[in-house]
Each structure stands twice: as structure tokens, then as C-alpha cells.
Amino acid sequence: MKPPPPNSLVPQVVELVGFEFGSKFAPYQRMAEAIIDLTSKKGRCEPKDLLSLGFTRQETIDLWDMAHAMASVELRLMAARG
């Protein structure tokens, strides 16, 4: 793939899309990190465990499925790295 022309807006658009993507998934990532931490300490994590970390009941309802999936992938990668 050839680079964009010097006056192109492509780099700025890519940067904005990346920022928007990152900010969109930030809540899921924050919960996934908490799930990883709790799982590492206790061997598992359930939605109710997140309440003591400051997550609201509504956040656990809204974010749990995606955050848990993200955490599961990360935990498997960590285990594979040894």
C-alpha cells in the first residue's frame, strides 16, 4: 500500500477513528482488567464481585458479556505465554 499524499487527511482520520474506537471500548477494558485481577487472585470472577470495586449493578449488566469475553482471551494469552 502506498502512503497517502502529503496533503491527505488520511492520517488524521485514522487517528480519530483509533481514538473513537479506544474510547468506545474503554469501559469494557476497565472491567476486563478488573475481571483479570480478580480471577488471578481468587480463581474466578462473577458480576457481583465487581460491585465491591465500584462498578454499578447497571454497568455489570451492560458491560459484563463483552468485558468477560475480553478478559477470557487475555487470560488465555497470559497462560499460553507461561
Secondary structure, DSSP 8 states (H G I E B T S, - for coil): -----TT-SHHHHHHHHHHHHHHHHHHHHHHHHHHHHHHHHHS---HHHHHTTT--HHHHHHHHHHHHHHHHHHHHHHHHH-
